[in-house]
């Protein structure tokens, strides 16, 4: 009985978090894209939007999110000085559902192929949550295409999350997402709304598959990396410290050169609320990406 209550409680917490995030980020995005469309990549069509001018910055959203839900508050500011390319990954938002197996390796390849389509040689890449895991994979798969990497509340391996997070979607069912802003956002832009349940089932299965980009591969990343994490965002902070050390951080900077990669721990923030700290995140991004 206790385990059942714990499971149901966790489901409720996760759903509330998703709903709050969706409601917050759906306030509307005044900035309109200068270009948008579909890129044919790896057997599917990936939707993208382009904003502003300048050095390219690719944005990768979190699981179940759309461009607007994840980045609506940041794109208007980032696009003042950058060419922002926001992507909706397989089955998300405008991008059609596909039976193609989901993996961070394939999704990272989609990013590179989309850059080919848009004739972008290299870019800064920022990813939140699932998008951050894809961004890590992109960094090791396509190192010559990456300038700088920004990881927001994410990890490159399953055990980078606390155990309670890894087990969070174990018993989830598609109907748990009915009558939520997540469903409303999907219905507003999805090319085929009948794929909703298939999309959720695919995502739940994807979340249950352990992944690990590899410590040795992360250690070989030469691009500067900015990691932003909430102090209570579900990431295992011991593993996060190890990740930062692999990237050259965790030194005594008074006695050695300051690392090119940075780590920011934002106090009193969870996984969802961290993404709501627009001014804080924007400040870190502007300083790091300049």
Buried (B, 14 or more C-beta within 10 A) or exposed (E): EEEEEEBEEBBEEBBEBBBBBBBBBBEEBEBEBEEBBBBEBBEBBBBBBBBBEEBBBBBBBBBBBBBBBBBBBBBBBBBBBBBBBBBBBBBBBBBBBBEBEBBBBBBBBBBBBBBEBBEBEBBBBBBBBBBBBBBBBBBBBBBEBBBBBBBBBBBBBBEBBBEEBBBBBEEBEBEBBEEBBBBEBBEEBBEEEEBBEBBBEBBBEBBEEEBBBEEEBBEEBEBBBBBBBBEBBBBBEEBBEBBBBBBBBBEEEEEEEEBBBBBBBBEEBBBBBBBBBBEBBBEBBBEBBE
